[in-house]
Amino acid sequence: MSTLVQVTALVAAIVITAAITYHLTRLRAAARHRAAVAAALHAAHHDDLTGLGNRAGFHAVLAVAGRPVAVILINLDRTRTFVARFGDRALDQLLVLTAGRLQHAASTAGGRLFRLRRDEFAAVIDDRADAAGLAARLVAAVAEPTNIQLTGPPITVTVTACAGVAFLAPHVDAERRLALGHADRALRAAKHVGRGHTTVFNPAAMRGTTDGGPVR
């Protein structure tokens, strides 16, 4: 084989290798980009502490709802008292463990669970007929005894929650965010009754209830 042929073959091999390397590099870069975008989207719609969907994820689900759904707000009772006694880290443990139980109850009923703020969760369920029943099961799940780890041996704590239920009919309700406001008003009514209660939004019965800041 002549030197010219050898050089030509070597150059061709180098060019082919470079082309393959460039192609693989672009594929890896594209894969990294897709992974980064997916991670960013996931982070934008999920809660860091519990891994549940967050408020943005909740509104995204309502925005694409194509049939009537129920919105259930669950707010833990007296979390300020809990923090004063056990501390913020203990509350975080409680929220993570409680979120797991709520997620199980919601998913078993075909619903989705979200964490809207520190001590408040929301569930969305297609089966509006079972919304009140699911709300009661979610409140019961919160009330299950929970073991938390502080500086010493684990201790068992029990907390309660209230729930408010409202309904959204996408083809009738022009403003879907009203469903959250109505559920919040129902939650306030439940809180007014007492710990561990559930209330379904009733416009006629709740005319005097106004939307406002966080409930406790």
Secondary structure as the mmCIF struct_conf table of DSSP 4:
data_model
#
loop_
_struct_conf.conf_type_id
_struct_conf.id
_struct_conf.beg_label_comp_id
_struct_conf.beg_label_asym_id
_struct_conf.beg_label_seq_id
_struct_conf.end_label_comp_id
_struct_conf.end_label_asym_id
_struct_conf.end_label_seq_id
HELX_RH_AL_P HELX_RH_AL_P1 THR A 3 HIS A 45
STRN STRN1 HIS A 46 HIS A 46
TURN_TY1_P TURN_TY1_P1 ASP A 48 THR A 50
BEND BEND1 LEU A 52 LEU A 52
STRN STRN2 GLY A 53 GLY A 53
HELX_RH_AL_P HELX_RH_AL_P2 ARG A 55 ALA A 63
TURN_TY1_P TURN_TY1_P2 VAL A 64 VAL A 64
BEND BEND2 ARG A 67 ARG A 67
STRN STRN3 VAL A 69 LEU A 76
BEND BEND3 ASP A 77 ASP A 77
HELX_RH_AL_P HELX_RH_AL_P3 THR A 79 PHE A 86
HELX_RH_AL_P HELX_RH_AL_P4 ASP A 88 THR A 108
TURN_TY1_P TURN_TY1_P3 ALA A 109 GLY A 110
STRN STRN4 ARG A 112 ARG A 117
TURN_TY1_P TURN_TY1_P4 ARG A 118 ASP A 119
STRN STRN5 GLU A 120 ILE A 125
BEND BEND4 ASP A 126 ASP A 126
HELX_RH_3T_P HELX_RH_3T_P1 ARG A 128 ASP A 130
HELX_RH_AL_P HELX_RH_AL_P5 ALA A 131 VAL A 142
TURN_TY1_P TURN_TY1_P5 ALA A 143 ALA A 143
BEND BEND5 GLU A 144 GLU A 144
STRN STRN6 THR A 146 ILE A 148
BEND BEND6 THR A 151 PRO A 153
STRN STRN7 ILE A 155 VAL A 157
STRN STRN8 ALA A 161 LEU A 168
TURN_TY1_P TURN_TY1_P6 PRO A 170 VAL A 172
BEND BEND7 ALA A 174 ALA A 174
TURN_TY1_P TURN_TY1_P7 ARG A 176 ARG A 177
HELX_RH_AL_P HELX_RH_AL_P6 LEU A 178 VAL A 193
TURN_TY1_P TURN_TY1_P8 ARG A 195 GLY A 196
STRN STRN9 THR A 198 VAL A 200
TURN_TY1_P TURN_TY1_P9 PRO A 203 GLY A 208
BEND BEND8 GLY A 213 GLY A 213
#
